[in-house]
Amino acid sequence: MHEFSEPTRYLPEPHDTLTDDVLINAREHGSEVGYSRLVDGAWVPVTHAQLATQVTDVAAGLMAWGLAPGDRVAIMAGTSFEWMLCDFAIWMAGGVTVPIYETSSAEQVDWILRDSGAVGIFVANAELATTVQSVRDGAADVRTVWIFDAGALEALAASGRDIAPAEVESRRTSRRSDSLATIIYTSGTTGRPKGCVITHANLLSEVRNVVAARNVTELVFNDQSKTLLFIPVAHILARVIQLAAVHNRVHLAHSSDAKKAVPLIKDFKPSAVLAVPYVFEKIYNTAKHKAASEGKGWIFGLADTTAREYSESLDRGGPSLLLRLRHAVFDRLVYGKLRAALGGEVAYIVSGGAPLGARLGHFFRGVGVNPLEGYGLTETCAGVTLNVPGQQRIGTVGRPVPGCAVRIAEDGEVLLKGGTVFQEYWHNEEATREAFDEDGWFRSGDLGSLDDDGYLTITGRKKDLIVTAGGKNVAPAVLEDRLRAHWLLSQCIVVGDRRPYVAALLTIDAEVLPQWQAQHGRTEQAAPEQLREDPALLAELQSAVDDANKAVSNAEAIKQFAVLAEDFTVDGGLLTPTLKVKRQVVMERYAGEIDAIYARGGSRTTEAARR
């Protein structure tokens, strides 16, 4: 076994809790603007003192309502200032926060409310309240539904006026670092979501050790920085980024509308942006296709190559004079425009939820937007490893953050330890036992390798590993990453477990399909389902498959593919709220299409099969 650890920089004291930073900021920097609240499309400034007052008032309202220490309260809403406010207020009142994605189905909501025993729930609007009301009979513990849009926070604050500030402070300080802070239900790419029991100490260990890592506070996250959150705060990574922003007094803004992410970023001008790899893939593909549609595809191609070469050279002693000159030319022609589209101030992007990959990592670093990729799970409070400025190795997920350790098991599974690792699964002793090995290491379910100097590389999910009928082990992540680089493709999934060869299911990006049709002289626009067998489209996708196959051996190469009639979506149940493909659900739903691929034999043969 190979193992690497990093000494801790912060150990929680018994009295430390997650609300400490809110009060410290108000006391020491009260008049400073720490947040921007989106109201009717405009950013409204909020000071640290104002946040602390609002948190205390809502906490008093929860206490007046009857919230007892340790009671669970759910939040079902998009990323917003109100979400953060309620999170801190629940903790200040001694409660436990249970996040629920706003895209969750009624069945998922029912399960989480019943399993957690939540006594109340905050929702963003009447539509989400209706979903909750439809399952509320089954969740007998839920006594109240508070609706943001209906003035619930103002009403709660008003109802708590008779609760003295000293009483709120007494309740707040009754909680300890080992007290339960939140139960986060895994997004569930397979099976029913499990509730991860996470303490104040777990989250404090994560936040304070990450910001203590080299150059994080100095260069990325400090009181001169700005960041905009638009991925769900119900996800552990966004939650940790939010807590880290409060701790380091980063100017923080929220939005739940991912479709407006780019214009909001351009308007707010953040210095750091958190997103899942899909968003960065979309930015790259959009820029690439826009250049091609304007007859400048060759320029973008050269700029792309130069950016990657420039980034790669940073790991080998720096770029040559010629490469620096080429890079300077493309900085004026291409890179500057890309940075402008991200507000012009973005220096760092934090990628999480899935591997970003070396291809995109080197491109963005070469463009001048440095990707800080890390690795972790809900059970580890997000980042166990992190690439930090000055110690980056693109293509890896970095070294362990202070206080964490990584071990590679004999079968290649990544094992994890540290103060950030969760306590147990809520009401699920069997799952808890299975999650840890005999030495107390958490089994991540991911496969990876560890360099001698501690850099971790994730190669795929253990359960996703494909073993063909010929006995060849295939990690689909490499192929899928290369496939998604094609501007026409939205999603893909590689299949072939116990099959004679590897194949793929592909979905088309409906937003760019009209551009492709125009390029091919199609006067009548057709939907993706109408073009599944179009020879020109299949030829285009064949080139994407052939390019992906260059990254693997012939035995691992995709021999056939099928185009699906519709894209994978969250609403359709095929993506998690953080846009990860629910592989097993896709395989079950499209079992007929997969069978058809293998039934047709060599009717659609790829370049790899002809080799």
SVG drawing of the C-alpha trace seen along z (x, -y; Angstrom):
<svg xmlns="http://www.w3.org/2000/svg" viewBox="-51 -51 65 64">
<polyline fill="none" stroke="black" stroke-width="0.4" points="0.0,0.0 1.1,-3.5 0.2,-6.3 0.8,-10.0 -0.4,-12.5 0.0,-16.2 0.3,-17.4 -2.7,-19.3 -2.6,-23.1 -5.9,-23.4 -7.5,-21.2 -11.0,-22.3 -11.2,-23.3 -14.2,-21.9 -16.1,-25.2 -15.5,-26.0 -18.6,-26.1 -19.5,-27.2 -21.2,-30.4 -18.1,-31.9 -16.9,-33.5 -20.2,-35.4 -19.9,-37.1 -16.2,-37.7 -16.6,-39.4 -19.4,-41.6 -17.4,-42.5 -14.1,-43.3 -15.2,-44.3 -18.9,-45.1 -19.1,-48.1 -17.3,-46.3 -19.4,-44.9 -19.0,-41.1 -21.9,-40.0 -23.9,-41.0 -27.6,-40.0 -29.3,-39.6 -32.6,-41.5 -34.7,-42.0 -31.7,-41.5 -29.5,-44.0 -26.7,-43.5 -27.5,-44.9 -24.6,-45.2 -24.7,-43.5 -22.2,-44.2 -20.8,-41.7 -22.8,-43.4 -26.0,-43.2 -25.6,-39.5 -24.9,-38.8 -28.0,-40.7 -30.2,-38.9 -28.8,-35.5 -29.4,-36.3 -33.0,-37.5 -34.0,-34.4 -32.3,-32.2 -34.4,-33.9 -37.5,-33.3 -36.7,-29.6 -36.2,-29.4 -39.6,-31.2 -41.2,-28.8 -40.0,-25.9 -36.8,-24.6 -34.9,-22.5 -31.2,-21.8 -30.4,-19.0 -33.6,-19.4 -33.3,-18.9 -34.5,-21.7 -34.4,-21.2 -33.7,-23.8 -35.0,-23.2 -34.0,-26.1 -31.6,-27.3 -28.3,-28.9 -29.1,-32.2 -28.2,-34.7 -31.4,-33.4 -30.0,-29.8 -26.8,-30.9 -28.7,-33.0 -30.9,-30.1 -28.0,-27.7 -26.2,-30.0 -29.5,-30.7 -30.3,-27.0 -26.9,-26.5 -27.1,-29.5 -30.4,-28.2 -28.8,-24.9 -30.3,-23.0 -29.1,-20.7 -29.4,-21.6 -30.7,-19.1 -30.1,-20.3 -32.5,-19.2 -31.8,-20.0 -34.6,-22.1 -34.7,-19.6 -35.5,-16.7 -38.5,-14.6 -41.4,-14.3 -40.2,-10.7 -36.7,-12.0 -38.1,-14.8 -40.4,-12.4 -37.5,-10.0 -35.1,-12.7 -37.7,-14.4 -38.8,-11.1 -35.4,-9.6 -33.9,-12.8 -36.9,-13.5 -36.9,-17.2 -39.3,-19.3 -39.5,-22.1 -38.4,-23.1 -37.5,-26.3 -38.4,-26.4 -37.8,-29.1 -41.2,-29.5 -44.8,-28.2 -44.0,-25.6 -41.5,-23.9 -43.9,-24.2 -46.5,-22.3 -44.0,-19.5 -43.4,-19.4 -47.1,-19.5 -47.7,-16.5 -45.5,-14.3 -46.0,-16.0 -48.5,-13.4 -45.7,-10.8 -43.2,-13.1 -45.1,-13.4 -42.3,-15.3 -42.5,-18.3 -44.6,-20.9 -44.0,-24.0 -43.1,-25.0 -41.4,-28.4 -41.5,-30.1 -38.8,-32.6 -41.0,-34.4 -43.9,-34.7 -41.8,-36.7 -41.1,-33.8 -37.7,-35.2 -39.1,-38.6 -42.0,-36.9 -39.6,-34.6 -37.4,-37.6 -40.5,-39.5 -41.7,-36.5 -38.4,-36.3 -38.3,-39.8 -39.1,-38.6 -36.1,-36.3 -33.2,-38.2 -29.8,-38.2 -28.2,-36.6 -30.6,-33.7 -29.7,-33.2 -26.0,-33.3 -26.5,-30.8 -28.2,-28.4 -25.4,-29.0 -22.6,-28.3 -24.4,-25.2 -23.3,-23.5 -19.8,-22.1 -17.4,-21.2 -18.4,-17.6 -22.1,-18.4 -24.0,-17.4 -24.1,-20.3 -25.7,-18.8 -27.0,-15.7 -26.2,-15.7 -27.8,-13.1 -25.7,-11.8 -27.0,-12.8 -27.5,-9.2 -26.1,-8.2 -27.4,-4.8 -29.8,-3.6 -31.5,-5.6 -29.6,-8.6 -27.8,-8.0 -27.5,-10.7 -23.9,-11.7 -23.6,-12.7 -21.2,-15.7 -20.2,-17.7 -19.1,-21.2 -15.6,-19.9 -15.7,-18.1 -16.5,-21.2 -14.2,-23.4 -11.4,-21.0 -12.0,-21.2 -12.4,-25.0 -9.6,-26.1 -7.1,-23.5 -7.8,-24.3 -7.4,-28.1 -4.2,-27.3 -2.7,-25.5 0.1,-27.3 -0.9,-30.3 -4.7,-29.8 -5.3,-32.8 -2.4,-34.8 -3.4,-34.4 -6.9,-33.0 -9.3,-33.6 -8.9,-36.8 -10.6,-40.0 -9.6,-41.4 -11.2,-38.5 -14.7,-38.1 -16.6,-34.9 -19.9,-34.0 -21.7,-30.8 -24.2,-29.4 -23.9,-25.6 -26.3,-24.2 -25.3,-25.1 -26.9,-21.8 -23.8,-20.2 -20.9,-19.9 -18.3,-21.7 -20.4,-24.8 -21.2,-24.7 -17.5,-24.5 -16.6,-27.3 -19.3,-29.4 -18.0,-28.7 -14.4,-29.5 -15.5,-32.8 -17.1,-33.8 -14.1,-32.7 -11.6,-34.7 -14.0,-37.6 -14.2,-37.0 -16.9,-39.2 -19.6,-36.5 -22.5,-36.5 -25.1,-33.9 -27.3,-32.9 -29.3,-29.8 -29.7,-30.4 -26.9,-28.5 -28.2,-29.5 -27.4,-33.1 -24.0,-32.2 -21.9,-33.8 -23.6,-37.2 -23.8,-37.3 -20.1,-36.5 -19.4,-39.2 -21.4,-41.7 -20.2,-40.7 -16.5,-40.3 -15.4,-37.7 -11.7,-36.8 -12.5,-33.1 -15.3,-31.0 -16.5,-27.6 -18.2,-25.2 -18.4,-21.6 -16.3,-20.5 -19.4,-20.6 -19.5,-24.4 -15.9,-24.8 -16.3,-22.2 -19.3,-24.3 -17.2,-27.5 -14.4,-25.9 -16.7,-24.3 -18.7,-27.5 -15.5,-29.5 -14.2,-26.9 -17.3,-26.6 -17.8,-30.4 -14.4,-30.8 -15.1,-28.1 -18.4,-29.6 -16.6,-32.9 -14.0,-31.3 -11.4,-31.6 -11.3,-28.0 -7.6,-27.6 -6.7,-30.6 -8.5,-29.0 -6.8,-25.7 -3.4,-27.3 -4.3,-29.3 -5.6,-26.1 -2.4,-24.3 -0.3,-27.2 -2.2,-27.5 -1.7,-23.8 2.0,-23.9 2.5,-27.1 0.8,-25.5 2.8,-22.3 6.0,-24.2 5.3,-25.8 5.9,-22.3 9.2,-21.9 11.1,-25.1 9.0,-27.6 8.2,-28.5 10.9,-29.3 11.2,-32.7 9.4,-31.6 6.5,-30.1 6.2,-33.3 5.9,-35.3 3.3,-33.0 1.4,-33.1 1.5,-36.9 0.0,-37.1 -2.9,-34.8 -3.4,-36.5 -4.4,-39.6 -6.4,-37.6 -8.1,-34.9 -7.3,-34.6 -8.2,-38.1 -11.6,-37.7 -12.2,-34.5 -11.2,-36.2 -13.4,-39.2 -16.4,-36.8 -15.7,-35.7 -15.8,-39.3 -12.1,-40.1 -11.1,-39.6 -11.1,-35.8 -7.7,-34.5 -8.7,-31.1 -11.4,-28.6 -12.2,-25.9 -13.4,-22.7 -15.2,-20.0 -17.8,-17.3 -15.9,-15.3 -12.4,-15.3 -11.6,-18.3 -8.9,-16.4 -5.5,-17.5 -6.9,-18.7 -9.1,-21.4 -6.8,-22.1 -3.8,-23.0 -6.0,-25.0 -7.5,-27.2 -4.2,-27.7 -2.6,-28.6 -5.4,-31.1 -4.6,-32.8 -7.4,-31.4 -5.7,-29.0 -7.7,-25.9 -7.4,-24.7 -8.7,-21.1 -9.2,-19.0 -10.8,-15.8 -13.2,-14.7 -16.7,-13.4 -19.7,-14.4 -18.4,-11.9 -15.1,-13.9 -16.6,-17.4 -15.3,-17.9 -11.6,-18.4 -9.2,-15.9 -6.6,-16.8 -6.0,-20.1 -3.8,-21.7 -2.7,-25.0 -0.9,-27.9 2.8,-27.2 2.4,-23.5 0.1,-22.5 0.3,-19.4 -2.3,-19.6 -4.0,-16.2 -3.8,-15.3 -6.2,-16.4 -3.3,-17.6 -1.8,-16.6 -3.6,-16.0 -4.7,-19.2 -3.4,-19.7 -4.8,-17.1 -5.7,-14.5 -4.1,-11.3 -4.5,-9.2 -3.8,-5.6 -4.0,-3.4 -5.4,0.1 -4.0,3.2 -6.9,3.1 -6.3,-0.5 -9.1,-2.0 -8.5,-5.4 -8.7,-5.3 -9.0,-8.4 -8.5,-9.6 -8.6,-12.9 -10.6,-15.3 -12.9,-16.0 -14.1,-12.4 -17.7,-12.0 -18.9,-10.1 -21.5,-7.7 -24.5,-7.3 -27.7,-8.4 -29.7,-5.4 -27.7,-3.0 -25.2,-1.0 -24.7,1.6 -23.7,-1.1 -21.4,-2.7 -19.6,0.6 -19.1,1.1 -17.8,-2.4 -14.6,-1.8 -11.9,0.8 -10.6,2.7 -8.0,-0.1 -10.6,-2.8 -9.9,-4.2 -12.9,-5.5 -13.4,-3.6 -14.0,-6.2 -15.1,-3.9 -12.7,-5.7 -9.7,-4.2 -6.4,-6.2 -2.7,-6.3 -0.4,-8.3 2.9,-9.8 5.9,-9.6 5.5,-13.3 1.8,-12.9 0.0,-13.9 -3.2,-11.9 -4.6,-11.0 -8.2,-9.6 -8.6,-7.1 -12.3,-6.3 -15.0,-4.8 -14.5,-1.3 -18.0,-0.4 -17.8,-1.9 -14.8,0.2 -15.7,2.1 -14.5,5.7 -15.1,6.8 -16.0,10.4 -12.3,10.8 -11.2,9.9 -9.9,6.4 -10.3,3.8 -11.5,0.4 -11.8,-2.8 -14.4,-4.8 -13.4,-8.3 -10.5,-8.7 -12.7,-8.0 -15.6,-10.1 -13.4,-13.1 -12.1,-13.0 -15.6,-12.6 -17.0,-15.6 -14.4,-17.8 -16.4,-17.7 -18.6,-20.7 -21.7,-18.8 -21.7,-16.4 -23.5,-17.1 -23.2,-13.9 -21.8,-10.4 -21.4,-7.1 -19.1,-4.3 -20.5,-0.7 -19.2,2.8 -19.2,4.6 -19.2,8.4 -19.7,7.5 -17.4,8.4 -16.2,4.8 -16.5,1.3 -19.3,-1.0 -20.8,-4.4 -24.1,-6.2 -24.0,-9.8 -26.3,-12.8 -26.4,-15.9 -26.2,-19.5 -29.5,-20.9 -28.2,-24.5 -25.5,-24.1 -27.4,-21.7 -29.0,-24.5 -25.5,-25.9 -24.4,-22.5 -27.4,-22.2 -26.8,-25.7 -23.2,-24.8 -24.5,-21.7 -27.1,-23.7 -30.1,-22.4 -32.9,-25.0 -35.4,-23.1 -34.3,-22.7 -34.6,-19.2 -34.6,-18.0 -31.9,-15.6 -34.3,-12.6 -34.8,-13.3 -31.1,-13.2 -30.0,-10.1 -29.2,-8.2 -28.3,-11.2 -25.1,-10.2 -23.4,-13.6 -24.1,-13.8 -22.8,-10.2 -19.7,-11.0 -19.1,-14.1 -19.5,-12.0 -17.4,-9.3 -14.5,-11.8 -15.1,-12.4 -15.0,-8.7 -11.8,-8.2 -10.1,-11.1 -11.1,-9.6 -9.8,-6.2 -6.3,-7.7 -6.0,-7.9 -6.4,-4.1 -5.3,-0.8 -7.2,1.0 -8.7,3.4 -10.1,0.5 -11.3,-1.5 -14.9,-2.3 -16.0,0.0 -19.6,-1.3 -21.9,-4.0 -25.5,-5.0 -27.0,-8.5 -29.9,-8.9 -33.0,-10.8 -32.7,-13.2 -30.1,-14.6 -29.5,-13.5 -31.1,-16.0 -31.6,-16.5 -35.4,-16.7 -35.2,-13.5 -33.6,-11.7 -30.3,-10.9 -28.1,-13.6 -27.5,-14.5 -28.1,-18.1 -24.3,-18.7 -24.6,-17.3 -22.9,-14.0 -24.3,-11.2 -26.3,-8.5 -24.6,-5.7 -26.6,-2.8 -29.9,-4.6 -28.8,-5.4 -27.8,-1.8 -31.2,-0.6 -33.3,-3.1 -31.4,-2.5 -30.9,1.2 -32.7,1.7 -30.4,-0.7 -27.3,1.0 -28.6,4.4 -29.3,3.1 -25.7,1.9 -24.3,5.4 -27.1,7.0 -26.2,5.1 -22.7,6.4 -20.5,4.5 -23.1,2.3 -21.5,-0.8 -17.7,-0.2 -15.4,-2.8 -11.9,-3.6 -10.7,-1.6 -12.4,1.5 -10.8,1.3 -7.3,1.1"/>
</svg>
